Every structure is written in structure tokens, then in C-alpha cells.
Amino acid sequence: MDPRTRIAIIGCGGIGHTHARAYAANSDVCQLVACADVAPQAADSMEREFGCAAYQDAAAMLDDVRPDAISICTPPSSHLPMTQLAAERGIAVLCEKPLTRNLPEAQQMVELVQSSDILFMNGLCHRFHGPVQQARQIIQEGRLGRVIQFQNRFAFRFQGVEQRWFTDPEIAGGGILLDTAVHSLDLFRFLVGEVATVCAQISTTLPIQVEDSATLLLRSVDNVIGEISCSWVTPPGEAIVRIYGTDGTLGIDYSREPNLRYCLAGGDWVPVPFEGPDRFAAETRHFVECVRDGRQPQVTVQDGARAIALIDQAYASATRESGNQFSEAAR
Ligand SMILES: NC(=O)c1ccc[n+]([C@@H]2O[C@H](COP(=O)([O-])OP(=O)(O)OC[C@H]3O[C@@H](n4cnc5c(N)ncnc54)[C@H](O)[C@@H]3O)[C@@H](O)[C@H]2O)c1
């Protein structure tokens, strides 16, 4: 019998195909046995490319195939119901971000995972980006001295977002805060510690019902102050993280090689090369190894719920400010 972990993917769109490629890169420990998508052409495309069985109905697929674990790669409105299907069958779950559309659903997700005792991981994939892990090590070794400030910007021009589910509050739960700021907030927690306070300003430029740009100000429990900004409107694309300490600074720029550079007081900028798997290959490998070995994943349902709770606080803060009429629609 093949000892490898049997995987199925639900949702065969953009990130579903990314997960399929990532599992294929880990074919020594897992095999993709099936996929499901309500859109037959999406499931057929994954079947053709990866040689797995294709279904339109996720529950039927789980009952027929009985995978060990699934990736949930559907839009946010189905993350909770899909996890419920898996929990009823005792199947492990890697669920894409955002965990859910809002805080009440996130609390239901935590209760579901705890009561069913399934292995669950939330796809906050930036923790698995090699340069992010190298940066964390530099910070934890104290090489930047005391960390004072955190900056992060994920921004790009999202062509055609008006026609996608990303801007439908019923499906997405909100706008760019739920789409990209969940990653940013998790990066803040991973690199400089738990968030104590967050406030936000949001704006909407496109003809949509949700926010398409946002700026957040944060403070950590250890008094690191942070600024997160994100936009679907502003070209060119930018994906950067900067950490400023009393003895030096580091910067991650996802668009340049190597991504990570640091500069200590009186010195020059030092590039830090990274040669390892991409973040999705590393994330899925960690998930499969946890399923195989019965270990708790590094990114838990509580981490996903914490990001949603912080987004909820950001919306509440933005709503208190004048001119943020879109924030109510987004919730
Ligand atoms: N980790 C990341 O960096 C990252 C990047 C992109 C997207 N995502 C997340 O992944 C999820 C999917 O995003 P995407 O960009 O792949 O969207 P997408 O629209 O490209 O794909 C979603 C797919 O899910 C299918 N689907 C919808 N409802 C379904 C259901 N009930 N049963 C089965 N299939 C269903 C759709 O037909 C579609 O093929 C979202 O939660 C998104 O936020 C994460």
C-alpha cells in the first residue's frame, strides 16, 4: 500500500492550482488523489494537469475518495461549511485565508475544530516564506537590538476585481482588509509579537461596496509600533516588510533577489541569500508532515481567528471615523 498522505483539494481556481503544484513538489510524502469544484471546467483542468479524480460536489468527493487531508481553496463564505464536511468525516484541513468572513464565524470555526478534534491549519503562508523565517531569526538573535518599528505594504493594481467575488461582501466578508491585511497582521505577530492595539483608516476608489485601500496603525504588547498599508488600486505592485531596531534595520522586498537585506549600525547593507522551497511548497509539506505524524501545525485555527478579530477591530476603528461609509457594508 502507498504510505503517502492522500490529499484532495476543494476549489480549483487560482490558489487551488497553487496548492496542487505545491503538493506535487512534495510527491515523496503525499499524493493528490481528487479535487472538487462547482465549476466543472475548473475541476477538469486540475484533473488534466495533475491526474487526480474530478468532482463537482465536495461531499460526494469526500465520501467516495476518503482522503486523509484536504485543502480548502474556495472563497471565504464556504470555509466554515467545507470544514464542517471534513470534521464530520474526521479529515484534516488546510484552509486558505481568511479563516472566515467575520468574527462570529471565526468563533464558530474555533469551536468546530476543538469539538471535532480534527487537525486544522490556516493558510497564513507568509510564515513559510524562507526570507521571513530568516528575518525572524535575525530579530530573535537580537542583532537589530531592541525592535522599535514595523512596516509592511502589500499593494498592487487588481485588474477586474470589480467583477470578482473578492468585492462581494456576502462572499468575501469585506474588501482588502480580509484579502491581504490578514497576512500582514499575521506577519506582525510572527515577527514582532502579539498585537495590543490596532486602529485603521480605509477608503474605496473603485465602484465597489467594500474598501480597496487601508492603512493600519498597531502597537505590540512589547511596545513595537507598526504600520500596515494595502491597496488593490495603486501600481506598481509592492510587497515589502521593514523592521527597525536600535542597532539596525532589515528589509524584505518580495520582488528582488535576494528578498532579505539587513544593515547594522555603521555597516553596509548585507544581502541574505535563500535557496529553499517556495512558501506554498514549504507550507503544504509542513501540513502533510503534521497529518502524518499527528503533530499540531505551526499556524492554528486560533492564529486565523486572531487575524479576523484584529480585522474586526480595524473595521470598528475605521467606522468611528467620518467618511468611512463603506466599512459598514464590508462587515
Ligand atoms: N494564501 C494566499 O496567498 C492566497 C492567494 C490567493 C487566494 N487565496 C485565498 O484562497 C481562496 C480562493 O481564492 P482564489 O483566488 O483561488 O479564487 P478563485 O475564484 O480563483 O477560485 C475559487 C474556486 O472555488 C470554486 N468554488 C466556489 N464555491 C465552491 C464550492 N462551494 N464548492 C467547490 N468549489 C467552489 C470556484 O468555482 C473557483 O473555481 C480565498 O479564500 C482567497 O482569499 C489565498
Ligand as a Chemical Component Dictionary entry (heavy atoms), coordinates in Angstrom:
data_LIG
# 
_chem_comp.id                   LIG 
_chem_comp.type                 NON-POLYMER 
_chem_comp.pdbx_formal_charge   0 
_chem_comp.three_letter_code    LIG 
# 
loop_
_chem_comp_atom.comp_id 
_chem_comp_atom.atom_id 
_chem_comp_atom.alt_atom_id 
_chem_comp_atom.type_symbol 
_chem_comp_atom.charge 
_chem_comp_atom.model_Cartn_x 
_chem_comp_atom.model_Cartn_y 
_chem_comp_atom.model_Cartn_z 
_chem_comp_atom.pdbx_ordinal 
LIG N1  N1  N 0  -2.533  32.392 0.549  1  
LIG C1  C1  C 0  -2.568  33.243 -0.456 2  
LIG O1  O1  O 0  -1.597  33.956 -0.716 3  
LIG C2  C2  C 0  -3.812  33.328 -1.302 4  
LIG C3  C3  C 0  -3.737  33.820 -2.613 5  
LIG C4  C4  C 0  -4.919  33.853 -3.365 6  
LIG C5  C5  C 0  -6.130  33.437 -2.794 7  
LIG N2  N2  N 1  -6.160  32.988 -1.511 8  
LIG C6  C6  C 0  -7.437  32.569 -0.882 9  
LIG O2  O2  O 0  -7.863  31.341 -1.490 10 
LIG C7  C7  C 0  -9.295  31.326 -1.597 11 
LIG C8  C8  C 0  -9.673  31.141 -3.081 12 
LIG O3  O3  O 0  -9.140  32.231 -3.830 13 
LIG P1  P1  P 0  -8.813  32.100 -5.395 14 
LIG O4  O4  O 0  -8.023  33.304 -5.753 15 
LIG O5  O5  O -1 -8.247  30.764 -5.711 16 
LIG O6  O6  O 0  -10.284 32.230 -6.000 17 
LIG P2  P2  P 0  -10.769 31.687 -7.417 18 
LIG O7  O7  O 0  -12.048 32.415 -7.705 19 
LIG O8  O8  O 0  -9.667  31.726 -8.412 20 
LIG O9  O9  O 0  -11.092 30.126 -7.144 21 
LIG C9  C9  C 0  -12.095 29.703 -6.258 22 
LIG C10 C10 C 0  -12.687 28.402 -6.821 23 
LIG O10 O10 O 0  -13.601 27.875 -5.857 24 
LIG C11 C11 C 0  -14.713 27.348 -6.551 25 
LIG N3  N3  N 0  -15.838 27.241 -5.624 26 
LIG C12 C12 C 0  -16.600 28.247 -5.125 27 
LIG N4  N4  N 0  -17.537 27.740 -4.275 28 
LIG C13 C13 C 0  -17.329 26.401 -4.237 29 
LIG C14 C14 C 0  -17.969 25.324 -3.556 30 
LIG N5  N5  N 0  -18.996 25.558 -2.723 31 
LIG N6  N6  N 0  -17.536 24.057 -3.760 32 
LIG C15 C15 C 0  -16.498 23.826 -4.606 33 
LIG N7  N7  N 0  -15.863 24.801 -5.306 34 
LIG C16 C16 C 0  -16.271 26.076 -5.100 35 
LIG C17 C17 C 0  -14.929 28.312 -7.702 36 
LIG O11 O11 O 0  -15.699 27.729 -8.752 37 
LIG C18 C18 C 0  -13.488 28.613 -8.112 38 
LIG O12 O12 O 0  -13.016 27.716 -9.121 39 
LIG C19 C19 C 0  -9.782  32.625 -0.967 40 
LIG O13 O13 O 0  -10.103 32.422 0.380  41 
LIG C20 C20 C 0  -8.568  33.554 -1.106 42 
LIG O14 O14 O 0  -8.542  34.593 -0.151 43 
LIG C21 C21 C 0  -5.027  32.905 -0.765 44 
# 
loop_
_chem_comp_bond.comp_id 
_chem_comp_bond.atom_id_1 
_chem_comp_bond.atom_id_2 
_chem_comp_bond.value_order 
_chem_comp_bond.pdbx_ordinal 
LIG N1  C1  SING 1  
LIG C1  O1  DOUB 2  
LIG C1  C2  SING 3  
LIG C2  C3  SING 4  
LIG C2  C21 DOUB 5  
LIG C3  C4  DOUB 6  
LIG C4  C5  SING 7  
LIG C5  N2  DOUB 8  
LIG N2  C6  SING 9  
LIG N2  C21 SING 10 
LIG C6  O2  SING 11 
LIG C6  C20 SING 12 
LIG O2  C7  SING 13 
LIG C7  C8  SING 14 
LIG C7  C19 SING 15 
LIG C8  O3  SING 16 
LIG O3  P1  SING 17 
LIG P1  O4  DOUB 18 
LIG P1  O5  SING 19 
LIG P1  O6  SING 20 
LIG O6  P2  SING 21 
LIG P2  O7  DOUB 22 
LIG P2  O8  SING 23 
LIG P2  O9  SING 24 
LIG O9  C9  SING 25 
LIG C9  C10 SING 26 
LIG C10 O10 SING 27 
LIG C10 C18 SING 28 
LIG O10 C11 SING 29 
LIG C11 N3  SING 30 
LIG C11 C17 SING 31 
LIG N3  C12 SING 32 
LIG N3  C16 SING 33 
LIG C12 N4  DOUB 34 
LIG N4  C13 SING 35 
LIG C13 C14 SING 36 
LIG C13 C16 DOUB 37 
LIG C14 N5  SING 38 
LIG C14 N6  DOUB 39 
LIG N6  C15 SING 40 
LIG C15 N7  DOUB 41 
LIG N7  C16 SING 42 
LIG C17 O11 SING 43 
LIG C17 C18 SING 44 
LIG C18 O12 SING 45 
LIG C19 O13 SING 46 
LIG C19 C20 SING 47 
LIG C20 O14 SING 48 
# 
